[in-house]
Each structure stands twice: as structure tokens, then as C-alpha cells.
């Protein structure tokens, strides 16, 4: 099945795009340069299958990994399989797609996100993005859910000053802040406290969040 899939993928190979991705830091052992729309089309003709998805996720091709995210059947991702899975999140793209196509739509999305943001680098990025996506999709969730997410975000700031982490962190805070005045005020207070200890980070959060929370 994998060989048949790669033959289908190879029909749409775009070497220019693949090289461009590499220059942007999206480093894969092998990439055919397919667009997200092309991947969605190919994934749409494959039956949902957790075992096949897990197999594809472990393959070296970028396209196999991204198609895998689209054919998971599970609706509640097993926490005991999370560490093994996240070992394969090695680029910003895989973090973004994992959050959007898999984790944020799981019934246990909150639990998954809270585990992910405790880690670092691209896995932590996945957690921030999962929270952003979850909040966007579930604006009518319980107040206590947003309270939990906000408190845990604050307790798990970016593990480094990498801009992709800071941006995703700020975006997840903003999403929660837009829920209502109560969360807006909590976030404003948090950013003010950050600015006292880290002026650069505080200024960044002020620009990315507070200017949008009016």
C-alpha cells in the first residue's frame, strides 16, 4: 500500500517547491513538494485506518507523514501513544498540521494540549497551536475549560525565545482573551507582570495580544 501511495504522490512531484521548503527550514529526509490541497485530495480517497496512519507517520517522506494525519480514525488519541508519536514532529509544518488535522479535533484535545505544552521545541509548538485551534472551534465550551487552558499556558511559557514558539504562545493567549472580558483582564495582568521581568518578551506580547484586545 505504501509503494502504491508513493507512486501516486510522485505523479505530482514538484522539485522546485521541495527545494524551496528546504531553504525555509522545512527539512525532510525526502519531500515531493506536494501542496496541502493535493495531499487533501489523495488522503480523501484513502479509507480511515489508525494502523495505516501510524505506519505512514513513521515513513521518511513528508507526504506520507502529512497524509497520515488525515486518515487517523481515532476520536480520542491515546495518551500512552503520545510520546512515540510526537518524536516524529520535526518541523513547524508537521506541528501545524498535527494540531489542525489531528489533536485539536480529538475528544480529549484539552488533555493532549496540556501534555504537549509541557515539552519543548516543535512539540510545545504543537500544543500551543492545538489550544488555539480548539478555542476557535469550541467558543461555547465551559468557562472552566478556558480557565484551565489559560492557567496552564501561563505556567508553560515558551521553552526558548524561538519566534515560532513566541508567536504561537501569543496566538493561543489571544484566542482565549477574545472569549470575553474576564479572560482579557487576566491576560492583560499577566502581560504586565511579564514586562516587569522581561521587557523584550513583554513588549512582544503587548504588541501581539493587547493591541487586539480592545
Secondary structure, DSSP 4 states (H G I P E B T S, - for coil): -HHHHHHHHHTT--HHHHHHHHHTT---SB-----HHHHHHHHTTS---HHHHHHHHTSSBHHHHHHHHHS---SS--GGGHHHHHTT--SHHHHHHHHHHTGGGSTTHHHHHHHHTTS-HHHHHHHHHHHHHHHHH-TTS-HHHHHHHHHHHHHS--SS--HHHHHHHHHHHHHHHTT-HHHHHHHHHHHHHHHHH-HHHHHHHIIIIITT--
